[in-house]
Amino acid sequence: MRPGLAFIDLETVVGDGQRIVSNGNIGSAQTDVPWGIVVLPDSGDVIWSSSLYVLQRLSWSSNTVSTIAGKNGQYGDIDGGPGVSILNRPTDFCLSNSGEVIFFSDWGNKKVKQLSVSDHVVKTVAGNGNCGFTDGNASTEVTFGCDPGFPGGLRGLFQLGDALFIADDWNKAIRRLKLSEGLVDTFLHLDFQPNSLVYAQLTGTMSYWFITSLRVHAAGTATCELEWKPSTLGAHARQMVLQQRHEKTGP
């Protein structure tokens, strides 16, 4: 497979089902439960997160896979370059508008971090690591929600202009990081826990939010919800009732 065929042919590129992380040639490298994934537009290289606390990169120029952030099987909260940074279950990704960094949810640390595409340095951009629901200075005051039974709760995110929008799962909210100001506020309150988060312009000048949630119930059923609403940035629109809801319940 080549980068240009990613949406035409479907084949396994990395891993054979074993839950381990190992690097090397594409044919022998392994990964464990990949979460977020980004394809770099210039090289076609693929960067993804593994549940074993690392970020891996597939390089098409060398046909190899390498660990570029975090340490295999070791969780913690340390920023820095390869071999230094330590993460705690990184999940969802978002390539910045410039293409120079990847924003990602460091789920277990309750922080939003960025990865430099060129030198793979990791830096925290929002969250002080505590559980809560506090807006303000991105590095010192802001807290994100977390389930008392689990370490984190941050999920999908995307950049729109100077703002990075973040799905704060446990707080049932979409948070907004104003990148140039280093400030976070609550952009949208929800009546469900958001997982993935997508923004798209579909009809004329009207744009929409697409927000999904997957709830697993004790009875063994799961509810998948898709909600969308017109995206107007005024305070009035934030209080609008979401336009549609689709629910599917099954085993």
Contacts in CASP RR format, 6 or more apart in sequence:
PFRMAT RR
TARGET T0000
AUTHOR 0000-0000-0000
METHOD contacts of the structure
MODEL  1
MRPGLAFIDLETVVGDGQRIVSNGNIGSAQTDVPWGIVVLPDSGDVIWSS
SLYVLQRLSWSSNTVSTIAGKNGQYGDIDGGPGVSILNRPTDFCLSNSGE
VIFFSDWGNKKVKQLSVSDHVVKTVAGNGNCGFTDGNASTEVTFGCDPGF
PGGLRGLFQLGDALFIADDWNKAIRRLKLSEGLVDTFLHLDFQPNSLVYA
QLTGTMSYWFITSLRVHAAGTATCELEWKPSTLGAHARQMVLQQRHEKTG
P
1 9 0 8 1.000
1 11 0 8 1.000
1 13 0 8 1.000
2 60 0 8 1.000
3 39 0 8 1.000
3 43 0 8 1.000
3 44 0 8 1.000
3 60 0 8 1.000
4 44 0 8 1.000
6 39 0 8 1.000
13 26 0 8 1.000
13 46 0 8 1.000
13 58 0 8 1.000
14 26 0 8 1.000
14 27 0 8 1.000
14 29 0 8 1.000
14 30 0 8 1.000
14 31 0 8 1.000
14 56 0 8 1.000
14 58 0 8 1.000
14 65 0 8 1.000
15 27 0 8 1.000
15 29 0 8 1.000
15 30 0 8 1.000
15 31 0 8 1.000
16 30 0 8 1.000
17 30 0 8 1.000
18 30 0 8 1.000
18 32 0 8 1.000
19 32 0 8 1.000
19 33 0 8 1.000
19 52 0 8 1.000
20 30 0 8 1.000
20 32 0 8 1.000
20 52 0 8 1.000
21 30 0 8 1.000
21 31 0 8 1.000
21 32 0 8 1.000
21 50 0 8 1.000
21 52 0 8 1.000
21 54 0 8 1.000
21 56 0 8 1.000
21 67 0 8 1.000
21 72 0 8 1.000
21 73 0 8 1.000
22 28 0 8 1.000
22 29 0 8 1.000
22 30 0 8 1.000
23 29 0 8 1.000
23 56 0 8 1.000
23 64 0 8 1.000
23 65 0 8 1.000
23 66 0 8 1.000
23 67 0 8 1.000
24 64 0 8 1.000
24 65 0 8 1.000
24 66 0 8 1.000
25 63 0 8 1.000
25 64 0 8 1.000
25 65 0 8 1.000
26 58 0 8 1.000
26 63 0 8 1.000
26 64 0 8 1.000
26 65 0 8 1.000
29 56 0 8 1.000
29 58 0 8 1.000
29 64 0 8 1.000
29 65 0 8 1.000
31 48 0 8 1.000
31 50 0 8 1.000
31 56 0 8 1.000
31 65 0 8 1.000
32 50 0 8 1.000
32 51 0 8 1.000
32 52 0 8 1.000
33 50 0 8 1.000
33 51 0 8 1.000
33 52 0 8 1.000
34 48 0 8 1.000
34 49 0 8 1.000
34 50 0 8 1.000
35 48 0 8 1.000
35 49 0 8 1.000
35 50 0 8 1.000
35 51 0 8 1.000
35 90 0 8 1.000
35 91 0 8 1.000
35 92 0 8 1.000
36 48 0 8 1.000
36 49 0 8 1.000
36 90 0 8 1.000
36 91 0 8 1.000
36 92 0 8 1.000
36 93 0 8 1.000
36 104 0 8 1.000
37 46 0 8 1.000
37 47 0 8 1.000
37 48 0 8 1.000
37 49 0 8 1.000
37 93 0 8 1.000
38 46 0 8 1.000
38 47 0 8 1.000
38 48 0 8 1.000
38 93 0 8 1.000
38 94 0 8 1.000
38 95 0 8 1.000
38 102 0 8 1.000
39 45 0 8 1.000
39 46 0 8 1.000
40 46 0 8 1.000
40 47 0 8 1.000
40 95 0 8 1.000
40 99 0 8 1.000
40 117 0 8 1.000
41 95 0 8 1.000
41 99 0 8 1.000
43 59 0 8 1.000
43 60 0 8 1.000
43 61 0 8 1.000
44 60 0 8 1.000
45 57 0 8 1.000
45 58 0 8 1.000
45 59 0 8 1.000
45 60 0 8 1.000
45 61 0 8 1.000
46 57 0 8 1.000
46 58 0 8 1.000
47 55 0 8 1.000
47 56 0 8 1.000
47 57 0 8 1.000
47 58 0 8 1.000
47 68 0 8 1.000
47 93 0 8 1.000
47 102 0 8 1.000
47 115 0 8 1.000
47 117 0 8 1.000
48 55 0 8 1.000
48 56 0 8 1.000
48 93 0 8 1.000
49 55 0 8 1.000
49 90 0 8 1.000
49 91 0 8 1.000
49 93 0 8 1.000
49 104 0 8 1.000
50 56 0 8 1.000
51 89 0 8 1.000
52 72 0 8 1.000
52 73 0 8 1.000
53 70 0 8 1.000
53 71 0 8 1.000
53 72 0 8 1.000
53 73 0 8 1.000
53 74 0 8 1.000
53 75 0 8 1.000
53 76 0 8 1.000
53 86 0 8 1.000
53 87 0 8 1.000
53 88 0 8 1.000
53 89 0 8 1.000
53 90 0 8 1.000
54 67 0 8 1.000
54 69 0 8 1.000
54 70 0 8 1.000
54 71 0 8 1.000
54 72 0 8 1.000
54 73 0 8 1.000
54 87 0 8 1.000
55 67 0 8 1.000
55 68 0 8 1.000
55 69 0 8 1.000
55 70 0 8 1.000
55 87 0 8 1.000
55 90 0 8 1.000
55 104 0 8 1.000
55 115 0 8 1.000
55 120 0 8 1.000
56 65 0 8 1.000
56 66 0 8 1.000
56 67 0 8 1.000
56 68 0 8 1.000
57 65 0 8 1.000
57 66 0 8 1.000
57 68 0 8 1.000
57 120 0 8 1.000
58 64 0 8 1.000
58 65 0 8 1.000
59 65 0 8 1.000
59 66 0 8 1.000
67 82 0 8 1.000
68 82 0 8 1.000
68 115 0 8 1.000
68 120 0 8 1.000
69 81 0 8 1.000
69 82 0 8 1.000
69 85 0 8 1.000
69 87 0 8 1.000
69 90 0 8 1.000
69 115 0 8 1.000
69 120 0 8 1.000
69 122 0 8 1.000
70 83 0 8 1.000
70 85 0 8 1.000
70 86 0 8 1.000
70 87 0 8 1.000
70 122 0 8 1.000
71 83 0 8 1.000
71 85 0 8 1.000
71 86 0 8 1.000
74 86 0 8 1.000
75 86 0 8 1.000
75 87 0 8 1.000
75 88 0 8 1.000
75 89 0 8 1.000
75 108 0 8 1.000
76 86 0 8 1.000
76 87 0 8 1.000
76 88 0 8 1.000
76 109 0 8 1.000
77 86 0 8 1.000
77 87 0 8 1.000
77 88 0 8 1.000
77 106 0 8 1.000
77 109 0 8 1.000
77 111 0 8 1.000
77 129 0 8 1.000
78 84 0 8 1.000
78 85 0 8 1.000
78 86 0 8 1.000
79 85 0 8 1.000
79 113 0 8 1.000
79 121 0 8 1.000
79 122 0 8 1.000
79 123 0 8 1.000
79 124 0 8 1.000
80 121 0 8 1.000
80 122 0 8 1.000
80 123 0 8 1.000
81 119 0 8 1.000
81 120 0 8 1.000
81 121 0 8 1.000
81 122 0 8 1.000
82 120 0 8 1.000
85 121 0 8 1.000
85 122 0 8 1.000
87 106 0 8 1.000
87 109 0 8 1.000
87 113 0 8 1.000
87 122 0 8 1.000
88 106 0 8 1.000
88 107 0 8 1.000
88 108 0 8 1.000
88 109 0 8 1.000
88 151 0 8 1.000
89 106 0 8 1.000
89 107 0 8 1.000
89 108 0 8 1.000
89 151 0 8 1.000
89 152 0 8 1.000
90 104 0 8 1.000
90 105 0 8 1.000
90 106 0 8 1.000
90 107 0 8 1.000
90 113 0 8 1.000
91 104 0 8 1.000
91 105 0 8 1.000
91 107 0 8 1.000
91 154 0 8 1.000
91 155 0 8 1.000
91 156 0 8 1.000
92 104 0 8 1.000
92 105 0 8 1.000
92 154 0 8 1.000
92 155 0 8 1.000
92 156 0 8 1.000
92 157 0 8 1.000
92 167 0 8 1.000
92 196 0 8 1.000
93 102 0 8 1.000
93 103 0 8 1.000
93 104 0 8 1.000
94 102 0 8 1.000
94 103 0 8 1.000
94 104 0 8 1.000
94 156 0 8 1.000
94 157 0 8 1.000
94 158 0 8 1.000
94 159 0 8 1.000
94 164 0 8 1.000
95 102 0 8 1.000
95 103 0 8 1.000
96 102 0 8 1.000
96 103 0 8 1.000
96 114 0 8 1.000
96 159 0 8 1.000
97 159 0 8 1.000
97 161 0 8 1.000
99 117 0 8 1.000
100 116 0 8 1.000
100 117 0 8 1.000
100 118 0 8 1.000
101 114 0 8 1.000
101 115 0 8 1.000
101 116 0 8 1.000
101 117 0 8 1.000
102 114 0 8 1.000
102 115 0 8 1.000
102 117 0 8 1.000
103 112 0 8 1.000
103 113 0 8 1.000
103 114 0 8 1.000
103 125 0 8 1.000
103 157 0 8 1.000
103 159 0 8 1.000
103 164 0 8 1.000
104 112 0 8 1.000
104 113 0 8 1.000
104 114 0 8 1.000
104 115 0 8 1.000
104 157 0 8 1.000
105 112 0 8 1.000
105 153 0 8 1.000
105 154 0 8 1.000
105 155 0 8 1.000
105 156 0 8 1.000
105 157 0 8 1.000
105 166 0 8 1.000
106 112 0 8 1.000
106 113 0 8 1.000
106 124 0 8 1.000
106 154 0 8 1.000
107 151 0 8 1.000
107 152 0 8 1.000
107 153 0 8 1.000
107 154 0 8 1.000
107 155 0 8 1.000
108 146 0 8 1.000
108 150 0 8 1.000
108 151 0 8 1.000
108 152 0 8 1.000
108 153 0 8 1.000
109 129 0 8 1.000
109 151 0 8 1.000
109 152 0 8 1.000
110 127 0 8 1.000
110 129 0 8 1.000
110 130 0 8 1.000
110 131 0 8 1.000
110 143 0 8 1.000
110 144 0 8 1.000
110 145 0 8 1.000
110 146 0 8 1.000
110 151 0 8 1.000
110 152 0 8 1.000
110 153 0 8 1.000
110 154 0 8 1.000
111 124 0 8 1.000
111 126 0 8 1.000
111 127 0 8 1.000
111 128 0 8 1.000
111 129 0 8 1.000
111 144 0 8 1.000
111 154 0 8 1.000
112 124 0 8 1.000
112 125 0 8 1.000
112 126 0 8 1.000
112 127 0 8 1.000
112 154 0 8 1.000
112 157 0 8 1.000
112 164 0 8 1.000
112 166 0 8 1.000
112 177 0 8 1.000
113 122 0 8 1.000
113 123 0 8 1.000
113 124 0 8 1.000
113 125 0 8 1.000
114 122 0 8 1.000
114 123 0 8 1.000
114 125 0 8 1.000
115 121 0 8 1.000
115 122 0 8 1.000
116 122 0 8 1.000
116 123 0 8 1.000
124 139 0 8 1.000
125 138 0 8 1.000
125 139 0 8 1.000
125 164 0 8 1.000
125 177 0 8 1.000
125 179 0 8 1.000
126 138 0 8 1.000
126 139 0 8 1.000
126 142 0 8 1.000
126 164 0 8 1.000
126 166 0 8 1.000
126 177 0 8 1.000
126 182 0 8 1.000
126 184 0 8 1.000
127 138 0 8 1.000
127 139 0 8 1.000
127 142 0 8 1.000
127 143 0 8 1.000
127 144 0 8 1.000
127 184 0 8 1.000
128 139 0 8 1.000
128 140 0 8 1.000
128 141 0 8 1.000
128 142 0 8 1.000
128 143 0 8 1.000
129 143 0 8 1.000
129 144 0 8 1.000
130 143 0 8 1.000
131 143 0 8 1.000
131 144 0 8 1.000
131 145 0 8 1.000
131 146 0 8 1.000
131 152 0 8 1.000
132 143 0 8 1.000
132 144 0 8 1.000
132 145 0 8 1.000
132 146 0 8 1.000
132 171 0 8 1.000
133 143 0 8 1.000
133 144 0 8 1.000
133 145 0 8 1.000
133 168 0 8 1.000
133 171 0 8 1.000
133 173 0 8 1.000
133 186 0 8 1.000
134 141 0 8 1.000
134 142 0 8 1.000
134 143 0 8 1.000
135 141 0 8 1.000
135 142 0 8 1.000
135 175 0 8 1.000
135 183 0 8 1.000
135 184 0 8 1.000
135 185 0 8 1.000
135 186 0 8 1.000
136 142 0 8 1.000
136 183 0 8 1.000
136 184 0 8 1.000
136 185 0 8 1.000
137 182 0 8 1.000
137 183 0 8 1.000
137 184 0 8 1.000
138 177 0 8 1.000
138 182 0 8 1.000
138 183 0 8 1.000
138 184 0 8 1.000
139 182 0 8 1.000
142 175 0 8 1.000
142 184 0 8 1.000
144 152 0 8 1.000
144 153 0 8 1.000
144 154 0 8 1.000
144 166 0 8 1.000
144 168 0 8 1.000
144 170 0 8 1.000
144 171 0 8 1.000
144 175 0 8 1.000
145 152 0 8 1.000
145 153 0 8 1.000
145 154 0 8 1.000
145 168 0 8 1.000
145 169 0 8 1.000
145 170 0 8 1.000
145 171 0 8 1.000
146 152 0 8 1.000
146 153 0 8 1.000
146 170 0 8 1.000
147 153 0 8 1.000
147 170 0 8 1.000
152 170 0 8 1.000
153 168 0 8 1.000
153 169 0 8 1.000
153 170 0 8 1.000
154 166 0 8 1.000
154 167 0 8 1.000
154 168 0 8 1.000
154 169 0 8 1.000
155 167 0 8 1.000
155 169 0 8 1.000
155 194 0 8 1.000
155 195 0 8 1.000
155 196 0 8 1.000
155 197 0 8 1.000
156 166 0 8 1.000
156 167 0 8 1.000
156 194 0 8 1.000
156 195 0 8 1.000
156 196 0 8 1.000
156 197 0 8 1.000
157 164 0 8 1.000
157 165 0 8 1.000
157 166 0 8 1.000
157 167 0 8 1.000
157 197 0 8 1.000
158 164 0 8 1.000
158 165 0 8 1.000
158 197 0 8 1.000
158 198 0 8 1.000
158 199 0 8 1.000
159 165 0 8 1.000
159 179 0 8 1.000
160 199 0 8 1.000
162 178 0 8 1.000
162 179 0 8 1.000
162 180 0 8 1.000
163 176 0 8 1.000
163 177 0 8 1.000
163 178 0 8 1.000
163 179 0 8 1.000
164 176 0 8 1.000
164 177 0 8 1.000
164 179 0 8 1.000
165 174 0 8 1.000
165 175 0 8 1.000
165 176 0 8 1.000
165 177 0 8 1.000
165 187 0 8 1.000
165 197 0 8 1.000
165 199 0 8 1.000
166 174 0 8 1.000
166 175 0 8 1.000
166 176 0 8 1.000
166 177 0 8 1.000
166 197 0 8 1.000
167 174 0 8 1.000
167 194 0 8 1.000
167 195 0 8 1.000
167 196 0 8 1.000
167 197 0 8 1.000
167 211 0 8 1.000
168 174 0 8 1.000
168 175 0 8 1.000
168 194 0 8 1.000
169 193 0 8 1.000
169 194 0 8 1.000
169 195 0 8 1.000
170 193 0 8 1.000
172 189 0 8 1.000
172 190 0 8 1.000
172 191 0 8 1.000
172 192 0 8 1.000
172 193 0 8 1.000
172 194 0 8 1.000
173 186 0 8 1.000
173 187 0 8 1.000
173 188 0 8 1.000
173 189 0 8 1.000
173 190 0 8 1.000
173 194 0 8 1.000
174 186 0 8 1.000
174 187 0 8 1.000
174 188 0 8 1.000
174 190 0 8 1.000
174 194 0 8 1.000
174 197 0 8 1.000
174 209 0 8 1.000
174 211 0 8 1.000
175 184 0 8 1.000
175 185 0 8 1.000
175 186 0 8 1.000
175 187 0 8 1.000
176 184 0 8 1.000
176 185 0 8 1.000
176 186 0 8 1.000
176 187 0 8 1.000
177 183 0 8 1.000
177 184 0 8 1.000
178 184 0 8 1.000
178 185 0 8 1.000
187 238 0 8 1.000
188 209 0 8 1.000
188 238 0 8 1.000
189 238 0 8 1.000
190 211 0 8 1.000
190 227 0 8 1.000
190 242 0 8 1.000
192 213 0 8 1.000
192 215 0 8 1.000
192 225 0 8 1.000
192 227 0 8 1.000
193 213 0 8 1.000
193 215 0 8 1.000
194 211 0 8 1.000
194 212 0 8 1.000
194 213 0 8 1.000
195 212 0 8 1.000
195 213 0 8 1.000
195 214 0 8 1.000
196 210 0 8 1.000
196 211 0 8 1.000
196 212 0 8 1.000
197 209 0 8 1.000
197 210 0 8 1.000
197 211 0 8 1.000
198 209 0 8 1.000
198 210 0 8 1.000
198 211 0 8 1.000
199 207 0 8 1.000
199 208 0 8 1.000
199 209 0 8 1.000
199 210 0 8 1.000
199 231 0 8 1.000
200 207 0 8 1.000
200 208 0 8 1.000
200 210 0 8 1.000
201 207 0 8 1.000
201 208 0 8 1.000
202 208 0 8 1.000
206 230 0 8 1.000
207 230 0 8 1.000
207 231 0 8 1.000
208 228 0 8 1.000
208 229 0 8 1.000
208 230 0 8 1.000
208 231 0 8 1.000
209 227 0 8 1.000
209 228 0 8 1.000
209 229 0 8 1.000
209 231 0 8 1.000
210 226 0 8 1.000
210 227 0 8 1.000
210 228 0 8 1.000
211 226 0 8 1.000
211 227 0 8 1.000
211 228 0 8 1.000
212 224 0 8 1.000
212 225 0 8 1.000
212 226 0 8 1.000
212 227 0 8 1.000
213 223 0 8 1.000
213 224 0 8 1.000
213 225 0 8 1.000
213 227 0 8 1.000
214 222 0 8 1.000
214 223 0 8 1.000
214 224 0 8 1.000
214 225 0 8 1.000
215 222 0 8 1.000
215 223 0 8 1.000
215 225 0 8 1.000
216 222 0 8 1.000
217 223 0 8 1.000
220 251 0 8 1.000
221 249 0 8 1.000
221 250 0 8 1.000
221 251 0 8 1.000
222 249 0 8 1.000
222 250 0 8 1.000
222 251 0 8 1.000
223 247 0 8 1.000
223 248 0 8 1.000
223 249 0 8 1.000
224 247 0 8 1.000
224 248 0 8 1.000
225 245 0 8 1.000
225 246 0 8 1.000
225 247 0 8 1.000
226 244 0 8 1.000
226 245 0 8 1.000
226 246 0 8 1.000
227 242 0 8 1.000
227 244 0 8 1.000
227 245 0 8 1.000
228 242 0 8 1.000
228 243 0 8 1.000
228 244 0 8 1.000
229 237 0 8 1.000
229 240 0 8 1.000
229 242 0 8 1.000
229 243 0 8 1.000
230 237 0 8 1.000
230 240 0 8 1.000
230 243 0 8 1.000
231 237 0 8 1.000
END
